[in-house]
Amino acid sequence: MIKKVVNGPDEAIKGIKDGMTLMLGGFGLCGIPENSILALRKNGAKDLTCISNNAGVDDFGLGLLLQTRQIKKMISSYVGENDLFEKLMLSGELEVDLIPQGTLAERCRASGAGIPAFFTPAGYGTEVAEGKEVRVFNGKPHILEHAFEADFAFVKAWKGDEAGNLIFKGTARNFNPMMAMAGKNTVAEVEELVPAGELDPNTVHTPGIFVQRIYQGEQYEKRIEQRTVRTRN
């Protein structure tokens, strides 16, 4: 078996250089590769292009890399909840490519499936379609979207084994499985790391063939994005 276990996030991000394109799993504050992001911040690589559904909040997730101005371009579907993101975008300091969430997901999936491009009706007639090829299928215009190309993908799973097989828990699954398949080099951090062969194959969401490095993370925050409670009687 190929050794995939590394000694923590600092070793996991080896090879990261200025100007690289990175995929990062997560949706809102759920399923974010927290430990890897902290290591990237410490690494100091600049001019990064980051593909992620959103950019966390000001002091968590990719918001930490925005603070240090390490991200040159964000490819996302949602930028709310992050005041710094908005400020950098409006000032022109941060290049932003906003795309429909379904298109973001499909561009990840296409990359992992070896599909170079596809047509979708989402975004036709809007700024999203500017400069893109348009074809009509069944009387409906579609625009051409290309699969992503990412140097590294960083994902976070609930449980994984030494062979890189991953299980995601609940909504923390989100973009993680698709991005794990799409990265040229995939780094997985897990809450629990077990010996190879211990996971039930029928419960595995991402086979280890897609994962190059894996490590057990620590001190996960498990934040709640919008806490709503009722008044105590």
N, C-alpha and C positions, 0 to 999 in steps of 0.2 A: 504494500500500500504506500502511495506517495505521501510523504509527511506534509501535512497542511497546517498543523497547529503551530502558531507563532506565540512568542512570549509578550503578549500585550499589544496595545495599539501603536506604540512607537515603532515596533518591528513590522507591524502590519502595513504601515504606510510607506515603507521603504520604496524608493523609486519614484515618488511624487516629485515633480519638477514644475517650475514656473511655466505657465501657459497651457497646462494640461486641461482636458475636459473630464469632469467627474460626474457620475450619477450618484445621487444620495436618496435612499428610500425614506419613507415617512409620509404622513398625511396629517396636517395640523401639527400637533405635538405627539402624535402616536406612531411608534415604530421608527423613531429617528436613531441613526447610528451615533449616539451621543459621544461615546468614547473615541471613536475615529475622528469625529469633528474636532474634539479637543486636541487630539494629536496633530491634526492638520494645522490648527491654529499655532501650536507650538513649533511645528515644522517651518512655518513662515512662507511657504510657497505663494507666489503672487500671480496675478493675471490669470486666475482660474476661471474657467467656464463651468458653471454648476447647473446640472439638470435635476430639478426637484419640483414636486408639486407646489411647494411654497417654501418660504425661507424662515420658518420658525417664528420666533418673536425676538425682540431686541436683545435679550440676554440669554437666549437658548437656541440650540440648533444652529442653522446656517447664519442666524443673526450674529453669532460670535465671530464668524469670518467676515461679515460685513463691517463689523466694528473695526477690524484691523485692516480693512480695505484690501483683503486678499482676493476678493472676487471681482473679476472684470465684467463678466456677463452672467446673467441669470436667465435660464430657460424654465419658465414656470407657467402654471395655470391660475395661480391665486397669489396676491401679494398683500392681502389684508393682515391685520394684527401686528404689523411690523412698521413702526414709525420711521426707523432709520432707512429701511428699504425704500419707502415712499420718498423720503428726503433725497436719497442718493439718485433715485430714478428721475425725479423732477429737476434736479440740478445738473443732470447729464453725467454725473460721476460714474453711474452704473448703467451699462447697456442691458436692456431687458427685452426678452422675446416672450410675449404672452401668447399662449396658444390654448385652444379648448382642452379641457381636462381629458376627454375621451381620445383626442388626437395625441396628447402627451402619452397616455397609456399605450396606444397602438404603436406609436413610434418606438417605444421601449420594446414592446412585444415583437414587432417586426424585426428589430435588430437581433434579438435572441433567436428568432426563427429563421434568420438568413434571408429575409425579404427586404430588398433594398429600398423599395418605395411602394406606395399604395395611393389610391384615390378615395377621398372622403367628401361628403357634402358639407361637413362642419366647417364653418368659416367663410363659405362662399358669399360674395357680396359685401364682405367686411375688410378691414385692414389686414386681417389674417391672410387673405388671398392675394395680396399685392405681390406681383412678380412671379406668381406660381402658375404652372400649366393648368388649364381648365379643359375638361372633357365632359361630354354629356352622356349619361347612362340612363336608359329608360326615361328620357325626357327631363332628367334632373342634372344640373351642373355639379361637377365634383372638382376638387382641387387636388393637385399632386403633393403629397407629403413624403419626405424621406426618412428612413430609419436613422436613429441616432448612432453616432460613433463616439464611444467614451473610452478613455484610456483606463480608467478605474471605475468600479461600481462599489459603493459602500452600503451594506445592508445590515439590518438588525433583526435577529430572530429570537424566539423564545428558547428554543432548545436546538442543539446541533451535536453532531458527533465528530470524531477525529478525521473522518473521511470527507467532511464537508457537507453532509446531508443536513437539511434544515427543516424545522417545523416552526411555523408562525402561529401566534395566538390571537384569535379574534380579529378586530379591525387593525391590529398592528401588522397584519399581512399586507394590506394596501398595495403600494407600488413595489415592495421589496422583492417578490418572486420574479417579476418581469425584469427588474433592473439587475438582479443576480444573473440572469441568463444573458443580458445584453453587454455587460462590461468585458473588455478584453482581459482585465484582471479584476476578479471579484473578491472583496474582503468582507467576511461576515463576522460580526460580533454577536455573541449569544449570551443569554442570561444563565444558561446551564450547558456545560460541555460534558459529553459522556463518551465512553469508549466506542469505537467502531463496532457495529453489529448490535448495539443495545436498542436502537430505535426500531419500532415496527415499520417495515417498509411501506405499509399501507397508509401510514400517517405522514409520510415525508412529503412536503410541498415542493422543495427544491432539491433535486439530486446533487450529490457531491461533485459530479463531473463539471458543474458550472462554477464551483468555488475553488479558488486558488489558495486562500489564506483564511484561517479561522482562529478565533481566540475568545476566551470568556471575559466579558466585560464586567464592570463593577459600578456600584453606587448609582444605579439608575434612578432617575427622579420620578418618572411616571406622573408627569404633570397633568393637570386638568385645565383645558383651554378656557372654558367658560363654566365656572362653578355656579350652579343654580340651586338654591335651597329654599325651603318654605319657612315661614315664620313659626318659631316655636310657640305652641299654645300655653 
